[in-house]
């Protein structure tokens, strides 16, 4: 194996967008364009699908100033996807096609910008290229607002999402206390297996607006204890704000909200949602006489109005008076 590998480079983006994924992509693109050993730099349209469909953008043809705008552009400018390639031992069709494209453009470097499933894609492609003897560097560029990528402490995408969650919780906290009647407010936050985002709600405490209760997927959920805790705090303070991760689960591992949906995403993960509604209904069922109101905040993404890094973060406020 030579010390210096010369050839073309492809970069793709995968999974949910964030406010900084384009900045990471720019770092790869700009550095590659300036590297004499990289003969061409291509951006894959919609992630690995762009490779499979031979839809690549020649980044060398782009204006340098236009490329620099990626540093402050939210969402995934190359286009993203949620496509799970099969195990090569079970079905190597996609891998043969990827190898075909790599050979066509003499691709010797492949960067994939994404989260856990994207890193899985990198791993599979890397092992396949080694197996068939095609020399190519396969590298994952970390991106996830969940902050759950192995080997990363603060993953790009998490900080901006955490800031937005903390700010939103502080605003909800103030809003929920404008009336002389008490409220129980439940805020549902993304996080299937990692509680970093829900935990970030506690940062609102910097301005005295932290949730009274925070529930994370790392700790088994107990519905009876939840109801009792909310009741206790409501009686003590006259208000109660709860931040809850969408991925909280019972001791047997089943998601609290899983029964509400049978849908899955492109990687086969259960589509969670409706947790705040479920918890609110349980509260009204337990404590009769409570009134259930509903206020749905807009589901905001990093691609809408430049909202910083919150991907499908849905804030659901159920007001029980």
Helices and strands as residue ranges (DSSP letters): E 7-13, H 21-33, E 38-44, H 48-52, E 56-58, G 59-61, H 64-68, G 69-72, H 93-105, E 107-114, H 116-132, E 137-142, H 158-175, E 184-189, H 196-199, G 200-207, E 213-215, H 223-237, E 240-245, G 258-260, H 275-286, E 292-296, E 316-320
